């Protein structure tokens, strides 16, 4: 039969071990908290950068006026300044057979960008930011991570928005008619599906470019542009 002193001693040891385990768990939780805060801060940063970029690109002529992201017809882009490119797109000023289409596909990209906020927000919300410190060190680290992690998903979700815009602006019908009337257009293989795919690819590249720029700008003055948790994370 145990004495009271022995029972008290063993009880104390058990309590001590329990307290140690609980204390360790609390310590680990405390250590994990900064990482969680950084991940949340990065998610908020990306969401704001995405919204800002898409707002800018949704403005009239945003894609067309920016030569760095201006969208080109796939055949014109592939043949550069060659004869076929000049005939289709116009060697100067876009006055060829498809000169007017070039501006319309850029308009369609802008319309799609204006509708794309929810799909970017969804993809950003699903990111697993396990390397928050590493991402923070790069001026556009969040954007690059989004592109590598969710680029294919975003491409698939952006395509229907681009298709709808191209259809409503009459691009697809115009290309189909030109293909029927012009042997040059038909030989170039300029189909509606090819145009839709190319416009989506180029539009997404432009969007990522703008998101990266917005992220970099936010990082330069985090307390001014972001404030609160985001400012603390990026300082």
Secondary structure, DSSP 8 states (H G I E B T S, - for coil): ---HHHHHHHHHHHHHHHHHHHHHHHHHHHHHHHHHHHHHHHHHHHHHHHHHHHHHHTSTTHHHH-TTT----HHHHHHTTSHHHHHHH-TTTT-STTHHHHHHHHHHHHHHHHH-HHHHHHHHHT---TTHHHHHHSTTHHHHHHHHHHHHHHHHHHHHHHHHHHHHTTHHHHHHHHHHH-HHHHHTT--HHHHHHHHHHHHHHHHHHHHHHHHHHHHHTHHHHT-HHHHHHH-
